[in-house]
Amino acid sequence: MEKVSSTAIKNKLTALYIQYASNIAYRMPAAMNRVREESIRKVAQKGLPQKGCERYRFTDIMGAFGHTYAYMIERPTISVDSKKAFHCAVPGLDTYTITIANGWIDAANSTVPDGVVATGLAEGAQRCPDLFAQHYNRLAAAKDDTTISLNTAFARSGIFLYIPDNVTIDKPIQVVNILSGDNPLMVNQRNLIVAGCGSQAKIVFCDHTLSERQFLLNNVTEIVMLDGSQLDCYSIQNLNDHSSQISSVMIEQNTDSQLLANTLTLHGGFVRNNLEVLMNGSHAEANIYGLSLPNGHQHVDNFTYIDHAVPECTSYELYKNVLNGHAVGAFGGYVLVRPNAQKTNAMQSNKNICVSSDSRMYTKPQLEIYADDVKCSHGATIGQLDENALFYMRQRGIGEEEAKMMLMSAFAHEVVRTIRIPILADRYAEMIENRLRGKQAACGECFMKCDKR
């Protein structure tokens, strides 16, 4: 990433907001407009997070913002047929599909389950005004991260998804998030998802680029899980290697809710994932997994924050990285157990393999515990492929490269096997093998000749 001035970026972004403030607020919900000024004020006062601060200890995001981007205020005129354009689709996976083009929902190429509200933000605020006003920016406002504040100031596009009480969606919802254009583009996409009491759903997020231009996707998603809801969230990050992605996901779990989150990072020159879970109701359970396969000069940083605010909740967290080339990986995991959160059960693990001697991995798992009746553990490992295992396999006639491939695939399988959609799990495994073998990230038919630097 090129070196740029944080002050220059801050001034440029605040000036851009001032110039287009009236356009940004035009015909948008009051719940969104009333928090814009305070959000841009935070950006102007603090600037963007700098490398070395607590949340961004190992990652410099300045280079991601250092390019000249166009900013899309109005809905794009293009319409994208995800079935034709999105070559990373999962063969045989029967889903409802929500297509998002450059941050804006494309209703003409989307299918929505009966009884579920899945719209753009403005329409969502009209159809569910009380729900939208109650939850929009509630989780995000509490975060001391000005990339989130930047999104709150600029956001006009994204999705509002509401699953009513006791509704079980019969098949997964696939959110196909496509970036396309002839010029570099910055997209501040905002999503709000509310899972009603006793509801059940599986959501697959697929981030993809249809051109090799530089994109900056600053994506903020707030998810509210009401009592007894069950939600599986799978994310496949597959932008081109010229692009940057900052994904901030904030989840509130209420009583008896069950969360499974699984993030697979394949491509993207710079990727920063923030995943924060507030366990705000007893007997909530969160199972969180991540797998990153950075190669070339990629930089992938995963930051997680699990807040056990009430008693008798469980969290299990496993993040893995396989790094090759000159790739850089980072993991910052933070588990907070508050004073009254007795009988908490929390486990956090980060495991990493540096395949090449030029790759680097930084990790900092943390526990902060203020209750005494808890079961908590955390740990991290960084190493290379097991030489004894390689020797054993080669003695049995397996070539060196194939032996390495088998060990890396086995290492990744611990995350893949947690996926509760069998066809998607098979596709994950195929995409991971293609990525580890240096093939195109999607499949042999993908028109994107991804940069393999």
C-alpha positions in Angstrom: 0.0 0.0 0.0 1.3 3.5 -0.8 2.0 5.9 2.0 -0.5 8.7 2.2 -1.2 11.4 4.8 -4.0 10.6 7.2 -4.7 14.4 7.6 -5.1 14.7 3.8 -7.5 11.8 3.6 -9.6 13.1 6.5 -9.8 16.6 4.9 -10.7 15.1 1.6 -13.5 13.0 3.0 -15.0 15.7 5.1 -14.9 18.1 2.2 -16.6 15.6 0.0 -19.4 15.1 2.5 -19.9 18.9 2.9 -20.1 19.3 -0.9 -22.7 16.6 -1.3 -24.5 16.6 2.0 -27.9 17.7 0.6 -27.7 15.1 -2.2 -26.7 12.4 0.3 -29.7 13.1 2.6 -32.2 13.6 -0.3 -35.3 11.3 0.2 -33.5 9.2 2.8 -35.1 8.1 6.1 -35.0 10.5 9.1 -33.3 7.8 11.1 -30.4 7.9 8.8 -30.2 11.6 8.2 -30.2 12.7 11.8 -27.0 10.8 12.6 -24.9 12.0 9.6 -23.6 15.3 11.0 -22.4 13.8 14.2 -20.7 10.9 12.3 -18.8 13.2 9.9 -17.8 15.3 12.9 -16.2 12.2 14.5 -14.2 11.7 11.2 -13.1 15.3 11.1 -12.0 15.2 14.8 -10.3 11.8 14.9 -9.4 11.0 11.4 -9.3 7.4 10.2 -7.8 4.7 12.5 -4.0 4.6 12.2 -1.7 1.7 12.4 -0.6 1.0 16.0 -3.8 2.0 17.7 -5.5 -0.8 19.8 -7.9 -1.9 17.1 -5.5 -1.5 14.1 -2.3 -2.6 15.8 -0.9 -4.5 12.7 -2.8 -2.8 9.8 -2.4 0.5 8.0 -5.7 1.3 6.2 -4.4 4.6 4.8 -3.3 3.1 1.5 -6.9 1.8 0.9 -8.2 5.4 1.0 -5.2 6.9 -0.7 -6.5 6.4 -4.3 -8.8 8.7 -6.2 -12.3 7.2 -6.2 -15.6 8.1 -7.7 -18.4 8.2 -5.2 -21.9 6.9 -6.2 -24.7 9.0 -4.7 -27.4 8.0 -7.0 -28.7 4.5 -7.8 -26.6 3.0 -10.8 -28.4 2.8 -14.1 -27.0 -0.6 -14.8 -28.9 -3.8 -14.0 -27.0 -7.0 -13.3 -28.4 -10.4 -13.8 -26.6 -12.3 -11.1 -27.3 -15.6 -12.7 -25.4 -14.6 -15.8 -22.8 -12.3 -14.4 -21.9 -13.9 -11.1 -19.6 -16.8 -12.0 -19.0 -17.7 -8.4 -22.5 -19.0 -8.0 -22.7 -22.4 -6.2 -23.9 -25.0 -8.6 -26.9 -26.9 -7.3 -27.5 -24.5 -4.5 -31.2 -23.6 -4.4 -31.5 -20.1 -2.9 -33.5 -16.9 -2.8 -31.2 -14.4 -4.4 -30.8 -10.7 -3.5 -28.6 -8.9 -6.0 -26.8 -5.7 -5.0 -25.0 -3.7 -7.7 -22.5 -1.1 -6.4 -24.3 -1.0 -3.1 -27.8 -0.7 -4.4 -30.4 -3.5 -4.3 -31.5 -4.6 -7.8 -35.1 -5.7 -7.2 -35.6 -6.8 -10.8 -32.9 -9.5 -10.3 -33.9 -10.5 -6.8 -36.2 -13.1 -5.3 -37.6 -12.7 -1.8 -39.3 -15.3 0.4 -43.0 -14.8 1.1 -43.6 -12.9 4.4 -40.0 -11.5 4.6 -39.1 -7.9 4.0 -36.0 -7.5 1.8 -35.7 -4.1 0.3 -33.4 -1.1 0.0 -32.9 1.1 3.1 -35.4 3.9 2.2 -38.2 1.4 1.4 -37.4 -0.6 4.5 -37.9 2.5 6.6 -41.2 3.1 5.0 -42.5 -0.5 5.4 -41.2 -1.0 8.9 -40.8 2.5 10.3 -40.7 1.6 14.0 -38.4 -1.3 13.6 -36.0 0.6 11.4 -35.9 3.6 13.7 -35.4 1.4 16.7 -32.4 -0.5 15.4 -30.7 1.6 12.7 -27.2 2.7 14.0 -27.9 1.5 17.5 -25.1 -1.0 17.5 -22.8 1.0 15.2 -23.0 4.3 17.2 -21.4 2.6 20.2 -18.2 1.7 18.2 -15.1 3.8 18.4 -14.1 3.2 14.8 -14.3 6.1 12.3 -14.5 3.8 9.3 -18.0 3.0 10.7 -18.7 6.7 11.3 -17.7 7.4 7.7 -20.2 4.8 6.5 -22.9 6.3 8.7 -22.3 9.8 7.2 -22.3 8.7 3.5 -24.6 5.7 3.4 -27.5 5.8 1.0 -27.6 2.2 -0.2 -27.7 -1.3 1.1 -30.3 -3.8 2.2 -33.0 -3.9 5.0 -33.9 -7.5 5.8 -36.6 -8.4 8.3 -37.5 -11.9 9.2 -40.8 -11.8 11.2 -41.4 -13.8 14.4 -41.5 -17.6 14.1 -40.8 -17.5 10.3 -38.5 -20.3 9.1 -37.1 -19.6 5.6 -37.2 -22.8 3.7 -33.9 -22.3 1.8 -30.9 -20.0 2.1 -30.9 -16.4 1.1 -27.9 -15.6 -1.2 -26.9 -11.9 -1.2 -24.8 -11.3 -4.3 -22.8 -8.1 -3.8 -21.3 -7.0 -7.1 -19.0 -4.2 -7.8 -18.5 -3.0 -11.4 -17.4 0.0 -13.3 -14.9 1.6 -15.7 -13.4 3.8 -13.0 -12.2 3.4 -9.4 -15.2 3.5 -7.1 -15.8 3.9 -3.3 -19.0 2.3 -2.0 -20.3 2.9 1.6 -22.9 0.1 1.8 -25.1 -0.2 4.9 -27.2 -3.2 5.9 -29.7 -3.8 8.7 -30.9 -7.3 9.4 -33.5 -8.1 12.1 -34.3 -11.7 12.9 -37.6 -11.9 14.8 -38.3 -14.0 17.8 -38.1 -17.7 17.0 -37.2 -17.1 13.4 -34.7 -19.3 11.5 -32.6 -18.3 8.4 -29.4 -19.0 6.5 -27.8 -16.2 4.6 -24.9 -16.5 2.2 -23.1 -13.2 1.4 -20.9 -13.2 -1.8 -18.7 -10.2 -2.5 -17.4 -10.1 -6.1 -16.0 -7.7 -8.7 -16.9 -7.8 -12.4 -14.0 -5.6 -13.5 -10.4 -5.2 -12.5 -10.6 -1.6 -11.5 -9.8 -0.5 -7.9 -12.7 -0.6 -5.6 -13.1 0.4 -2.0 -16.0 -1.3 -0.2 -16.6 0.1 3.2 -19.5 -2.2 4.3 -21.3 -1.9 7.7 -23.9 -4.5 8.7 -26.0 -4.4 11.9 -27.7 -7.7 12.8 -30.3 -7.9 15.7 -31.2 -11.4 16.8 -34.3 -11.4 18.9 -35.2 -14.1 21.5 -34.9 -17.7 20.2 -33.8 -16.7 16.7 -31.3 -18.9 14.8 -29.1 -17.4 12.1 -26.3 -18.8 9.9 -24.3 -16.2 8.2 -21.7 -17.3 5.6 -19.5 -14.8 3.8 -17.3 -15.4 0.7 -15.0 -12.4 0.1 -13.7 -12.5 -3.5 -12.9 -9.0 -4.8 -10.1 -8.6 -7.3 -6.6 -8.1 -6.0 -6.5 -4.4 -6.8 -9.4 -3.7 -4.4 -9.8 -3.0 -0.7 -12.6 -4.1 1.6 -13.5 -3.0 5.1 -16.3 -5.1 6.5 -17.8 -4.2 9.9 -20.5 -6.5 11.2 -22.1 -5.9 14.6 -24.5 -8.5 16.0 -26.7 -8.4 19.1 -27.9 -11.7 20.4 -30.8 -11.9 22.8 -32.1 -14.7 24.9 -31.7 -18.2 23.5 -30.5 -17.0 20.2 -28.1 -19.1 18.2 -25.5 -17.7 15.8 -23.2 -19.4 13.3 -20.9 -17.1 11.4 -18.3 -18.3 8.9 -16.1 -16.0 6.8 -14.0 -17.2 3.8 -11.5 -14.7 2.4 -10.1 -15.7 -1.0 -9.2 -12.5 -2.9 -8.8 -8.8 -2.3 -5.7 -6.8 -2.1 -6.5 -5.4 1.3 -9.2 -6.9 3.6 -10.1 -5.8 7.1 -12.9 -7.6 8.8 -14.5 -6.4 12.1 -16.9 -8.8 13.7 -18.4 -7.8 17.0 -21.0 -9.8 19.0 -22.9 -8.5 22.0 -24.4 -11.3 24.0 -27.3 -9.5 25.6 -29.6 -12.3 26.6 -29.0 -15.4 28.7 -28.4 -18.8 27.0 -27.3 -17.2 23.8 -24.7 -19.1 21.7 -22.3 -17.9 19.1 -20.1 -20.1 16.9 -17.7 -18.0 14.9 -15.3 -19.2 12.2 -13.0 -17.6 9.7 -10.6 -18.9 7.1 -8.2 -16.6 5.1 -5.9 -17.7 2.2 -3.8 -14.6 1.4 -1.2 -14.9 -1.3 1.0 -12.6 -3.3 1.0 -9.2 -1.6 -2.5 -9.5 0.0 -3.1 -8.1 3.5 -5.9 -9.7 5.5 -6.7 -8.6 9.0 -9.5 -10.1 11.1 -10.6 -8.4 14.3 -13.2 -9.9 16.6 -14.8 -8.6 19.8 -17.1 -10.9 21.8 -18.9 -9.1 24.7 -20.4 -11.4 27.3 -22.7 -8.9 29.0 -25.1 -11.3 30.7 -24.8 -14.7 32.5 -24.9 -18.2 31.0 -23.8 -17.5 27.4 -21.4 -19.5 25.2 -19.0 -18.4 22.5 -16.7 -20.5 20.4 -14.3 -18.8 18.0 -11.8 -20.3 15.5 -9.9 -18.4 12.9 -7.3 -19.9 10.6 -4.9 -18.5 8.0 -2.8 -20.1 5.3 -0.3 -17.5 4.0 1.9 -17.7 0.9 4.1 -15.4 -1.1 4.6 -12.0 0.5 1.2 -12.0 2.1 0.5 -10.5 5.5 -2.1 -11.7 7.9 -3.3 -10.4 11.3 -5.8 -11.5 13.9 -6.9 -9.5 16.9 -9.4 -11.3 19.1 -10.9 -9.8 22.2 -13.3 -11.5 24.6 -14.9 -9.4 27.4 -16.7 -11.1 30.3 -18.5 -8.5 32.4 -18.9 -8.6 36.2 -22.4 -10.1 36.2 -21.8 -12.6 33.3 -21.3 -15.6 35.5 -21.3 -19.1 34.0 -19.8 -17.8 30.8 -18.2 -20.4 28.5 -15.9 -18.8 26.0 -13.2 -20.3 23.8 -11.0 -18.5 21.3 -8.4 -20.0 19.0 -6.3 -18.6 16.1 -4.1 -21.1 14.1 -1.9 -20.0 11.2 0.5 -21.6 8.7 3.1 -19.6 6.8 3.8 -21.6 3.8 6.5 -19.3 2.4 9.4 -17.7 4.3 8.3 -14.2 3.1 4.8 -14.3 4.5 4.1 -12.8 7.9 1.4 -13.3 10.5 0.6 -11.2 13.6 -1.8 -12.4 16.2 -3.1 -11.1 19.6 -5.8 -13.0 21.3 -7.1 -11.4 24.5 -9.4 -12.2 27.4 -10.7 -9.7 29.9 -12.6 -11.4 32.7 -14.5 -9.7 35.6 -16.5 -12.7 36.7 -15.2 -15.7 38.7 -17.6 -18.6 37.7 -16.5 -18.9 34.1 -14.8 -21.3 31.7 -12.6 -19.3 29.3 -9.6 -20.1 27.2 -7.6 -18.5 24.3 -4.6 -19.3 22.3 -2.7 -18.8 19.0 -0.2 -20.7 17.0 2.0 -19.7 14.0 4.1 -22.3 12.2 4.9 -24.0 8.9 3.8 -27.2 7.4 4.7 -30.2 9.5 8.0 -31.5 8.1 7.5 -35.0 9.6 4.1 -35.3 8.0 5.6 -34.2 4.6 8.4 -36.7 5.0 5.9 -39.5 5.8 3.8 -38.7 2.8 6.7 -38.5 0.4 8.0 -41.8 1.6 4.7 -43.2 0.3 5.1 -41.9 -3.1 3.2 -38.6 -2.8 4.9 -35.7 -4.6 6.1 -32.7 -2.5 3.6 -30.2 -3.9 0.7 -32.6 -3.6 1.7 -33.5 -0.1 1.7 -29.8 0.8 -1.7 -29.4 -0.8 -3.1 -32.2 1.2 -1.8 -30.8 4.5 -3.2 -27.3 3.7 -6.6 -28.7 2.8 -6.7 -30.8 5.9 -5.8 -27.7 8.0 -8.7 -25.7 6.3 -11.2 -28.6 6.7 -11.8 -27.8 10.4 -13.5 -24.6 9.3 -15.2 -26.0 6.2 -16.9 -28.8 8.1 -18.8 -26.3 10.3 -21.0 -25.2 7.3 -24.5 -26.4 7.7 -25.4 -26.3 3.9 -23.8 -29.4 2.4 -23.6 -28.1 -1.2 -22.1 -24.9 0.0 -19.5 -26.8 2.1 -18.5 -28.8 -1.0 -18.2 -25.5 -3.0 -16.1 -24.0 -0.2 -13.8 -26.9 -0.3 -13.4 -26.6 -4.1 -12.8 -22.9 -4.0 -10.2 -23.4 -1.3 -8.4 -26.0 -3.2 -8.4 -23.9 -6.4 -7.1 -20.9 -4.4 -4.3 -23.0 -2.8 -3.3 -24.4 -6.1 -3.0 -20.8 -7.6 -6.0 -21.2 -9.9 -8.7 -18.6 -10.4 -10.6 -18.0 -7.2 -14.0 -18.9 -8.6 -13.8 -21.7 -11.0 -12.3 -22.7 -14.3 -15.1 -20.9 -16.2 -14.6 -17.5 -14.4 -13.8 -14.7 -16.9 -11.9 -12.9 -14.2 -8.2 -13.6 -14.6 -7.4 -12.8 -11.0 -4.0 -11.2 -10.3 -1.7 -13.9 -8.8 1.1 -11.5 -7.7 
